[in-house]
């Protein structure tokens, strides 16, 4: 960068600072002067809203939460950190050869066999012998 460009940059930044100080100083000076009008202040502890009569509310029955327990006997597994299809096959089938069964049952969720994202729910079907 040439010396002329550096000088221009410094002068421009200095000019911007001077203009900002002048305008902000002007705003601060007018804000500190008392005015003839009543000042409005913000009350951080506002009074609570007025209470409404009870007949203006309608009662609604609470929904009961239904757990996703499969009726068809299909098991589900929530993926934890470090889970792989091989470890799930070992856990549910006793050997790692069933990883393809789990993968095929979850093709709608899994585009590729790995990696498994913690929190995803996988279907663990009964292994076809």
C-alpha positions as CSV (number, residue, x, y, z in Angstrom):
1,X,0.0,0.0,0.0
2,X,1.4,3.4,-1.0
3,X,2.0,6.2,1.5
4,X,-0.7,8.3,-0.2
5,X,-3.3,5.4,0.3
6,X,-2.3,5.1,3.9
7,X,-2.7,8.8,4.5
8,X,-6.1,8.8,2.8
9,X,-7.2,5.8,4.9
10,X,-6.2,7.5,8.1
11,X,-7.8,10.8,7.1
12,X,-11.0,9.1,6.1
13,X,-11.2,7.1,9.4
14,X,-10.4,10.2,11.4
15,X,-13.2,12.1,9.5
16,X,-15.7,9.4,10.3
17,X,-14.8,9.5,14.0
18,X,-15.1,13.3,14.1
19,X,-18.5,13.3,12.4
20,X,-19.8,10.5,14.8
21,X,-18.6,12.3,17.9
22,X,-20.2,15.6,16.7
23,X,-23.6,14.0,16.0
24,X,-23.6,11.8,19.2
25,X,-22.5,14.7,21.3
26,X,-25.4,16.8,19.9
27,X,-27.8,14.0,20.7
28,X,-26.5,13.7,24.2
29,X,-26.6,17.4,24.8
30,X,-30.3,17.7,23.8
31,X,-31.2,14.6,25.8
32,X,-29.8,16.1,29.0
33,X,-31.7,19.4,28.7
34,X,-35.0,19.5,30.7
35,X,-38.0,19.8,28.5
36,X,-41.4,21.4,29.2
37,X,-43.2,18.2,28.5
38,X,-43.5,15.5,31.1
39,X,-40.8,12.9,30.7
40,X,-42.0,9.4,30.1
41,X,-40.0,6.7,31.8
42,X,-40.0,3.0,31.5
43,X,-41.1,1.2,34.6
44,X,-39.2,-2.1,34.8
45,X,-41.7,-3.4,37.4
46,X,-44.9,-3.0,35.5
47,X,-48.1,-3.9,37.3
48,X,-49.5,-7.3,36.4
49,X,-52.3,-7.4,33.8
50,X,-55.8,-7.3,35.2
51,X,-57.3,-10.7,36.0
52,X,-60.1,-11.9,33.9
53,X,-63.2,-13.5,35.2
54,X,-63.1,-17.3,35.2
55,X,-66.1,-17.6,32.8
56,X,-64.0,-16.2,30.0
57,X,-61.8,-19.2,29.9
58,X,-62.8,-22.6,28.6
59,X,-61.5,-25.8,30.1
60,X,-59.7,-28.2,27.9
61,X,-59.0,-31.8,28.7
62,X,-55.3,-32.6,28.8
63,X,-54.0,-35.0,26.2
64,X,-52.5,-38.1,27.5
65,X,-49.0,-38.8,26.2
66,X,-48.8,-42.1,24.3
67,X,-45.5,-43.9,24.2
68,X,-44.5,-45.3,20.9
69,X,-44.7,-49.0,21.9
70,X,-45.0,-51.1,18.9
71,X,-47.9,-53.4,18.7
72,X,-46.4,-55.5,16.0
73,X,-43.5,-56.8,18.1
74,X,-40.9,-54.8,16.3
75,X,-38.1,-53.5,18.6
76,X,-36.8,-50.0,18.3
77,X,-33.4,-48.7,19.4
78,X,-32.4,-45.0,20.1
79,X,-28.9,-44.6,18.8
80,X,-26.3,-43.5,21.4
81,X,-22.9,-42.1,20.9
82,X,-20.6,-44.8,19.5
83,X,-23.3,-47.1,18.2
84,X,-22.7,-48.8,14.8
85,X,-24.8,-51.3,12.9
86,X,-22.2,-53.9,13.8
87,X,-22.5,-53.2,17.6
88,X,-26.3,-53.2,17.3
89,X,-26.3,-56.5,15.5
90,X,-24.0,-57.9,18.1
91,X,-26.3,-56.6,20.9
92,X,-29.6,-57.8,19.4
93,X,-28.6,-60.9,17.4
94,X,-25.5,-62.1,19.1
95,X,-23.2,-61.7,16.1
96,X,-22.3,-58.9,13.7
97,X,-23.7,-60.7,10.7
98,X,-27.1,-59.2,11.2
99,X,-26.0,-55.6,10.4
100,X,-27.5,-55.9,6.9
101,X,-30.9,-56.9,8.3
102,X,-30.9,-53.7,10.5
103,X,-29.7,-51.6,7.6
104,X,-32.4,-52.9,5.2
105,X,-35.1,-52.3,7.7
106,X,-34.1,-48.7,8.1
107,X,-33.4,-47.7,4.5
108,X,-35.9,-44.8,4.9
109,X,-33.8,-43.3,7.7
110,X,-30.3,-44.4,6.7
111,X,-29.0,-43.5,3.2
112,X,-25.6,-45.1,4.0
113,X,-24.8,-47.6,6.7
114,X,-22.5,-45.3,8.7
115,X,-22.4,-43.0,10.5
116,X,-25.3,-43.3,12.9
117,X,-26.5,-40.0,14.4
118,X,-27.2,-40.1,18.2
119,X,-30.9,-39.7,18.9
120,X,-32.2,-41.4,15.7
121,X,-34.6,-44.2,16.2
122,X,-33.9,-47.4,14.4
123,X,-36.2,-50.4,13.9
124,X,-34.6,-53.7,15.0
125,X,-36.6,-56.4,13.2
126,X,-36.6,-60.1,14.2
127,X,-33.7,-61.7,12.4
128,X,-34.8,-64.0,9.5
129,X,-33.1,-67.3,10.0
